[in-house]
């Protein structure tokens, strides 16, 4: 298929894109996290992050990342030069990397160049990713030299010696290592025989020409120089503090500048933790979508295997048969992997909810907010929700919360510092605010009072100085230590162990194993991991998990219910009973309108007759006057005599003219456009249709046709049928809501029942231990007590001391 498009243009990657791609990491330690994620995905148990001084490169330091993961083959290392190519995207959901861009964008955010050494099986690969090389040579595109050696013979595994010499010359000129022996020596640091070493150099500078990374203020840490003085959260300027909370359940030892990073189980470092059940609307749909994609991948893999088997069945040469046999083995491996992924996705289908966990940070109360993880990896930290957004309210301050969102429910952004689908993310923050209010009620801070509560743990200034460091008095230190369990991670098995309260005041050592546990029953790595149980908090009474569609449906049902109640209070008839009455009223109005039209037309005819008669009288009188004037003119021959002038109009003629004018104006005002009976009926039917559509919003065509026909009985039956169907729909909505409520209540009761059963088991164990102790005491006191009475501990404790 690709051969058809060889003659077409292709997109090329310009060198300027490397810098543009790195600027997506606004947070500098987010770039570190990309490289740490790759080590975690490679199943590394140990990661070293350290610096080496240098005078030849910008920043004066080489920043190194060394892990003991599975490493990469030569082919996998070559895939690194492609942007967006990742084998993790369609594999197990435990991987954090998905986009095939983290190593390039992260390392280029820290420095301009990096060199990578990786070992796996008998292959040692070195790769140089250098912007300095391309800029110096005047290249517009990125060229990446890659060399490979045999681990056993230390000889290059390349077919062309000329290409190997060119690549070696580039590595010696633009990397910190000037000879081939220096390059091979770096593989010796990968002491396990498999793993990866990344060296970043030409580190980025700030606007004042100082390095962004400070290696000298604290020699046991790496400091973000641009954030040290501007932010109170240590995770933003201390690399060790950021790595300690980077994962929900960290299973990798990390050393920064040769000192151990003490990983945290964040929720167990808080006072009175609680967790609340939250059903994510997008979780189920995302899981179903991933299952469908996995099924398609399995189907395609089966087709590929069947195609190769069909080719092998044909008559082919031995050489082709060997090639097909190798392809068949590889495709069967891929098929097994995809089947395993499909099984994992189907197991994830059972997960329909997540838990939002809260606790009070009594060690440093200014460090509060929500920590939001995706697939066990930190995305957002110190996110304020609910009442924490209001700085004037002190009740929500000091509360830390966390939630671990499963893979696929929300999609992280390109730099893994935010989420793409912002609508679902903001809905999650809104619900976290609701649960925060409920947690404050469950924790009992309001009953004690905020000032009194924090005074108990050494915050003596009350609420005046929220960033106050707690008092270091002995009784305050003990008070804080007693309330928080001491949890430590074994360096060998990487399991978490709970230390007794007497050991809580000691600082955590850099090296600790299960053999150092003070309890002899738990000083072995083979013992299972046992962490304190987190109680389930009281769920808010107000239902929160409604989709927009369900909410609109409930609102419409509520409006209809209120409308029915209002009509009953006002003694109004039902809409389907009011329709015949409306039809009778409309017919009565039609008769009144026709009679009114007849009266108006009769009045108009009378007024017209009177007008015509009055006009005839005026014309006759004028004709007589003109004839009289002609007779007088024949007698008078000279100038007109004063007596011969036209006589002044009499009072009778003036009154007659005024009457005629008034009659004409009255006729004009009384003129009404003639309207036929048929048109009037059509108008009334339209009005009646509007009335019916008001009472019946979803009015169907048969009802309107019945209105125009005027069949009242049929109209009443249609409206009755409509309301019966509407009431059935309303009843179905209520039943559906009731089922959802009962299912949620049953699920909550099941969780509470499990918690009660666990408490009953603990109490029974305590009772049995107490009965054994009582038996030993009686035995020491030489008191003969039957075995049956020894088991009855409660009765023995209630006995009088004199009897004992």
N, C-alpha and C positions, 0 to 999 in steps of 0.2 A: 504493500500500500504506500509506503514512504517513497518508493522509487518514482512514483508518478509525479512527485512534487520536488524533485531534485533541482529543477530549473528555476524554482520560485525563490524569492528573497527570504532570508532568515533574520531573526532578531539577534543582535550582538550585544554583549555586555561591555559597556564602557568603563574605564578605570575610575571615573568620577563616581560611579555607583557604589563603589566599595565604601567611600567616606559617607555618602548619603545613607547607605544601609546601616552604618554604625550609629548614626545620630538618632535612631529610634530608641536607644537606651538613654533616656534622660537621667535615670538613676544609675550611678556608676556601679554600685554593687549588683545591680541587675545584670550587668555584663559578666561579672564574676559568676553569678548563679547559672548562667548558660553553660559555662565550662564545667561547673560542679555537677550540673544535671547530667552531662555526658558521662562523667565518671560513675555516677549512681546508676545510670541505665546500663553501664558495662559491668554491673555487679561488683564494683570495687568495694573492698572492705576498709581500705585506708587511702586517704588523700593527703598529700603534703603540698602546702602553698608557702613558698618562701622566695626570698629575693637574694640576688648575687650582685655585688657592686661591679661597676664597669665604668671606664672613662671614654670608651669609643662610641657610645650611643647616647641619644637624648634621654634625659631623665636620670642618668647615672646609675640605673639599676636594671637587672634582668629579672623579670617576674616569672617564676617557674610553677607549673602544676604537674605533680607526679602522682599517678595512681597505680594500683595493682589489679586493674580490671582485666577483662578478657582480651584487650588489645584489638588490632585490626590487621587483616590480611592486606596484601598489596592492592587487590582489587577494591576492597572497602575503603582504603586510604585514597585511591584515585577518585572515588565518588565524592570525596569532600570538596573537590574543586567545583562541583556543580551546585548551583543555588536552587534550593527547592527539592532536591532529590534526597529522600529519607526512606530507609527500610523500616523505620519505626511506625510510620503512619498507618500501615495496614496490619500491624502486629498487635501483640497483647497490650491491653490498656494500662499495664503497670508502667510503661515507658512515659516519661515526661516530654521528651522531644518529639515533635510532630512535623515541623516545617522544613527541616533540612537547612537551617540558616543560622542556628544559635552559635556555633563555633566561629563562623566568619564574622557575624555582627558583633558578638561579645568581645572577641580578641581585638578586632579593629577599633572598638570603642576604647579599649585600654591603651593600645599602642598602634603604631603604624605597620609593624611587621611581627610575624611569629614563625617559628620553626617547630615542626612536630616530629617526634620519634616514637614509633610504635612497634611492638613485638607480638607475634602470634605464631605458634608452631615453629617452623624453621625459617620464618620470614621476618626480616628487619627492614622497616621502611622509614625513609626520611622525606619530609615534604616542607618546602619553603613557600610561604604566602607573604609576599613582600611588596608593599606599595613603593618603598624607596627604590627598589630595583627597577620597577616599571617607569617611575618618574625620571630616574637618572638616565635610563636608556632611551627615553623619549617614546615609550610605547603607549598607545591609546587603549589597549586591551590588556587583561591580566594574564600573565604567563607564570605557570607554577611548575618549578623543577621538582621531580620525584625520582628518588634513587632507592633501590632495593638490594639488600645483601642477604646471603645465606647465614643463618645463625651458627651453623656448625663450621663452615669453611671461611666465613668472613669475606667472601668474594661477591662481586656484583652479579645480580641476576638479570642482566640486560642482554639483548641480542646484538645491539649495535654499540660498539665501543666508542664511536664518534659522538653519539648522542649522550653517552654516559660522561664523556670528558667535558662536553659543553655544560651539562647540568652540574658537574662537580666544580667547574670553574665559577659558576654563578653562586653556588653555595659557599665556596671559600671566600668570595669577594664580598657578598652582602649579608652573610650570617656572622655570628660571633665566633665561629670555628673556622680556622684558616687552612686546615689540612684534613685529609680523609681520616687520619688516625684520631684527630680530635672529634670528628663526627662519630666514629665507631665507639669512642670512649663514653659517649653519652648513653649508649645502650646498656652500659654496665650499671647505671643507676636504677634501671628496671630490674631489680634484684630477684623478682619472682619468676622471671622468664617470660612473663606476659604482662602487658600494661602499656601505658602511654605517658610520654613526657612532652609537655608543651612549654615553650619558652617565648615569652612576649617581650619585645624590646622596642626602643624608640618610643618611650612612654609619652602620653599626651601631657601638655602643659596647660596651665590656666592663663588668664589674660595678663597676669603679672609675671609671666615667664617662670613661675614656680610649678613643680610637678603636682598633678592632681592627687597622687598618692604620697602619704607621709609615712616613711619607714623608720623615723628616728625619734619622734615624740614618745612612742611606746614601742620598744624593741621587740616586745612579745605580741604585737598586733600590727595591723595595717590600717591606717586612718584615712578617711576621705577628707582631705584638707579643705575642700569647699563647703563642707557641712558641719565641721566641728564646732564652730562658734555660733551657728545660726539655728540649731535645732536641739531640742531637749531629749529626743528619742535616741538612745544609744545605737539602735539598729541602723540608723541612717548614717552614722559616721564611724562606727566600729565594725570591722569585717567579722571579728569573732562573735560579737553580739548578733549580727545579722545571720550568720551561718547557724547559730544555736537554735534559731526558730524557723529555719528555712523549710523544714519538713515536719509534718505532723508526727510521724513515727520514724525518727532518724535511725538508720541501721548502718551507718558508715562513720568510721573514725576520721576526723579532720584535724590536721595539725597546721597552725598558722605560725610561721616564724619559729618552728620547732617547739611550740607549746600546744597542748591539747585543747581543743574547743570542747567545752562541756555542753553537750547537747541537752535540750530541754524537752520534757513532756509538758508542754505549756499549761495544759488544763490542770495538771497535778501540782503546779506551783502556785495555785490560787486558793483563797480561803472560801470554804463552803461552795464548792462547784455544784452546778445543777445543769441538766440538759433537757431540752424541749424538742418534741417531735414536730417536724415540719415537712409537709408533703409538697414537693416541687412539681408544678404543672408540666414543666418541660422535660422532666426526667424520663417518664415512660415513653413519650414519643421519640426522644433521642435514642433510647435503648432499642426500640423497635426498628428505627432506621438503621442502626449499626448492625442489628441481626440480619436485616435484609441485605445489606452490603456484604456481610460475611457469607451468607448463603450464595450470593452471586459469585463471590471469589472461589468458593468450594466447587461450584458448578463449572467455572472456567478451568480450574485446575484438573478436574475430572476429564473434561474434554481434551485438554492438552495431553494427559496421560494416554487416553484412548487413541488419540491421533498418532502418538509415537509407537504404540503397540501395533497399530494397523500398518505403519510403515515397516516395522520389523518383520511382520508376517509376510510381506512381499519379498520377492527375490532381490536381495541387495548384496553387495560385496562384503567381505569380512571387515574391511576398513570402515565402511559406512555403518556396519552393524555395531562395531565398537563405539563409534560416536553416538549412535542412537541409544545404546545401552547406558552410556554415561548420562545422556539427557534424560532417559527414563528414571534413573536413580535420583537425579536432582529434582525432577518434577514430582516424584513420589514424596520426597522430603518436604517440598513446598505444600503438597496436598495434605500431609499429616499436620504441618504447622497451621494451615488454614482451618482444618477440622478442629484442632485444639482451640483456636481463636473463637470459632463458632460456639463451642461448648462453653467457653468463658462468657461470651456475650449472652447466652441463654441463662447462665447462672445469674448474671447481672440483672436479668429481667425481673427476678424476684424482689430486687431492691426498689422500693417505691417511695422511700422517704430518707431524710437525713436528720441528724440531730444537731441543733444549735446549742452550744455549751457556753456557760457564763461562770465567772468567779470574780472575787475581789482581790485586787493586787495589793496586799497589805505590806509587802516589802518595799515597793515604790509606787505610791498611789498616783503619781503624775503620769505613769505609763499605762494609759487606758485606751479603749477603743476596740474595734473588731478586727480580728485576723481571719482573712478569708483565703482558704486553700482550695486548689483545684487538683484533684488526683494526687493528694498528699503534698503538693508543692505550693509554697506561699505566693500569692498573687497580690493581695492588698493587705496592708497592715496599718493599725491605728486608725481605722475608718470609723468616724463618728456616726452614730445612728440615734434616732429618737430624741430623748431629752438631752443627750450629750451634745447635740448641735447647738443648744442654747447655753452659752458660756455663763450666764447668770445663775443657772440651776446647778447646784452642787450634788444633788441626789444621784445623778447618773454617773458622776465622775468616779474614777477609781475602779470601774468595772471593766474587766477584759473578757472578750468573747471570741469564740472561734467556731468555724464551720468548715467541714471538708466536703466540697462538692464533687460528686463522682464524675468520671470522665464522660463527656458528651452532654451533660445537663446544661452547662454553660461553656462557651467557646472562648478561651483566652486570646488576648490580642497577640500581635506579632512579637512584642518584646516581653510577654508574660508578666506585665505589670498592671493589666486591666482586663476587662471583658468586652467582647464585641457586641453581643446582644444586650444592649443597655437596658431594654425594657424589663427583661427577666431579672437582671442584676438589681435594678432599682426596686423591683417588687420584693426581692430577697431582703434588701436593706430595710424596707418598710416593715416587714414581718419581724426582723431582728429588733427593731424599735419596740414593737408590741411585746415581744418576749422579754425585752430588757425591763419594761415596767413590771411584768409579772415576776421576774427574778428579784427585783428590789422588794416586792411584797413578801416573797418566800424567804429572803435572807434576813428579814426582820430589822433592817436599818432604820426604817421609819419609826418603829416602836421605841428603839433606844435613843434615837436622835443622831443626826449626822455628826455633830461635834463630839458627843460623848463616845460614839463608836470609834472614831479615829483616835481619840485620846487614849483609848485602851491599848493601842498598838504603838504608842510613842510619838504621835503627831500632836505636839502640845500647843501649837499655834492655832488650832481649830481650823477655820476655813480662810484665815487671812492670807497665809502663804501656802498655796496649794502645792508648790514645788519644793516644799520643805523636806529635808532628809529626816527620816525617823530617828528618834533618840537611841543612842547606843548604850543606854543604861542596861544593866544585866537583866533586871526583871522584864524590861520591854523586849530584849532579845529573846529571852526564854518564852515570853508570851507569843511572839511571832513564830518561833521555831516549833512550839507545841501544836499550833493550829495547822501547820503545813507539813505533810509527810516528806521525808527525805528519800528521794528516788535517785538511783545511780545506775549507770550502764556498765556491764562487764566488758573488758577489752577483748576477751577471747570469744565468747559466744554472742556478744552484743545484745544479750537479754537485759531487761530492766529489773532491778531488785529494790525492794522496799527495806530501808534500814529502820531499826527500832528508834523510838523517840529520844533515847539517851544519846544517840549518835548524831542527832540533827544539828547540833551546834558546831560540828567539825566541818572544816573546809574540805571540798572534794579534791582528792589527790589526782595527779595527772595519770597515774596508772592504778587501776583497781580491777580485781577479778573476783569471781564468785568465791574463791578460796578465802578472801579477806572478810567475808560476811561474818558478823559476830554470832549469828544463830547457827549452831552446828548442823541443824536439819536442812539448812538452805545454802550450804557452802560448796555446792557442786553445780557445774554448768548444765548437768543433765536435768536439774529440777525445772519444772515448767514455770513459765513467767506468770506471776500473780500481781496484778495492779489493783489499787483500791477501786471499788465500785462507785460510780457516780450516780447519785439518785436522780430520778426523773422528776422534774418540777411540775407544779400544778399548771395545767393548760388554761389559757384564758377562756372565759365563758363565751365571749363573742366569737362566732365562727369567722375564721380568717381565710380559709382556703377555698374561695369561690372563684370560678372563672368568670370572665366578663359576660359570657352568654347566660350562665346560671343567674348572675346578678340581675341582668335585665329581665329575665323571666320572673324572678321573684318580685321585682319592682312592679311589673305589670299585674301580677296576681294581687299584690297589696293594693294597688290603685283600684282594681276591679272590686276587691272586697270593701274598701272604704266607700266606693261609689254605691254599692248595694246597701250598705249600712245607712248611708246618708239618705237614700231614697226611702228606706223604711221609716226613718225618723220623721221625715216630712210628710208621711202618709201618701206618698206618690204611688201610682199604679205601676205595675211592671211594664216594660216596653212592649212585650208581645200582646198584653191586654189593652194597651193604650192605642194600638193601631186602628181597630174598628171605630173607636170613638173619634179618632182624628179624621177618618174617612167620612163619618156622619157630619162632623163639624164642617168639613170642606164642602160637602154637598149643600148644607144649609147656607154657607157663605156664597156658594155659587148662585143660589136662588135670590138671595138678598142683592147680589151684584147685578143680576139681570133686571130685577124690579127697579133698582136705582137707575139703571141705564134707560129703561122705558120712561120713567118720570122726567129725566133730564131731556130726552128727545122730545117729549110732549111740550115741555116748557119752552124749548127752543123753537118749536113750530109756532106756538102762540106769540112769542116775542117777534118772530119774523113777520107774521101777519099784521101785528100792530105797527111794526115799522113801515111796512109797505103802505098801509092805509094813511098813516101820518104824512108820508112823503107825497102821496097823491093829493092830499088836502093842501099842502104847501105849494105844489105845482099849479093847482087850479087858481089859488089866490094870486099868484104871481102873474098868471096869464091875464086875469081880469085887470090888474093894475097897469100892465103894459098897454092894453087896449084903451084904457081911460086916458093915458098920456098921449096917444096918437090923436084922439079926438080933440084935445086941448090945443095941440100944435097947429091945427088947421085954422083956428080962430086968431091966434097971436102971430103977427107978421114981423114985428120989430123985436128988439132985444127982449130978453126974457123978463117978465114981470116978477117981482118978488113973490107975488101970490101964486105964480105958475110953477114954482119949484116943487120937486118931489116931496110929498108929505113925509114927516118923520115917522118912523116905524112905531106902531102902537104897542101898548103893553101886551096885548093878546098875541101879536106876531112874535115878539121876543120870547115869550114863554113857550110858544109852540116850537121855535127853533131849539131852545135849550132841551126841551123834552125829547126831540128827535135825536140830538147828540147823545144824550144819556142812554136812550134806547139802543143806539148803535154800539156804544161802549159796553153796555150790558150784554149785548149779543156776542161781542167779541170775547168777553170774559167767560161767558157760559158755553162757548164752543168746546165740545169734548170730542176727541178723536173716536170715531166709531170703532168698536171692537166686537168681533163676532163671538158667538157662544163657543165655538170650537177652540179659538185661540185662548179664551179665558180658561177653558178646561185644561188645555195643555200647560198653561202657566201654573195652575193649581196642582197639577200632577207633579210638575217639577219641584214645586215647594214641598209637597208631601214626600217626594223622594229624598230631599235634603233632610227632612225631619227623621225619616226612617234610617238614613245613613248615619245620623248623629247617634241614635240609640243602638244601631247595629253597625259598628265601624267596618267590619269585614263583610259587608252586604254583598250577596251574590246576585248574579244576573236574573235568576228566576223570581226573586223577590221584587226586583224593580219592574220586571215584565208584569207581575201580578198587580202592581200599583197602577200601571197604565191601563190594564184591563178592567180594574175596578172590582175584582172578585175579592170581597172581604174575607170570606171563609178560607179560601186557599191561602191568602196572605197571612192570616193568623196561624195556620198550620205550618207554613214555611218558617215563620219567625220562631215558633215553638221548637221546631226541629233544630234550628240553629242554636238556640240557647241550651238545649239538652246536650248537644255536641260540645258546646263551649264549657259547660259545667263538668263534663267528663274529662276534658283536657285539664281543667283547673285541678280536679281531684287527682289526676295522674301526676301533676307537678308536685302536689303536696305529698303524695305517696313516695315519689322519688326522693324528695328532700328528707322525709322521715327515714327512709332506708339508709341514706348517706349518714344521717345523724346516728342511727343505731350501729352502723358499721364502725364509725369512729369511736363510739362509746365502747363497743365490744373490744376493739383493739386496745384502747386505753385500759380497760378492765383486765385484759390478758397480761399487759405489761405490769400492772400493779399486782396481779396475782403471782406472777413470777417473782417479783421483788419480795412479796410476803412469804412465799415458800422458802426463799433464800434466808430470810430473817428467822423463820421457824427452825430451819436446819441449824443455824448458828446458835439459837437459844437451846436447842436440844443437845448440841455438843457441849455447851457450857454447863447444862444441868448434869450431863453424864460425868463431866470432869469434876464437878462439885461433889457428886455422890461418891466418886472414888476417893477424893480428898477426905471426905467425912469418914469413910470406912477406915482409911489409914489412921486418922486421928483417934477413932474409937479403939483401934487395935493397939495404938501406943498407950492409951489410957487404961488398957486391960478391961475394957467394958465389953461384955458379951451382948452383941446385938444381932438378931436374926438378919439373914441376907435380904429377906423381903423388906424389912423395915429400913435397911440401909439404902435401898433403892428409892424409898419414898423420902426424898431429900426435903421436900417442903414440910412434911410432918415433923421430921427430926429438927428442923430449924425452929419450929414453933414450940418445941418442948420446953418445959421450964428448966432453968439452969440448975436448980436444986436436984432435979431428977437425974441429971447427968452426973 
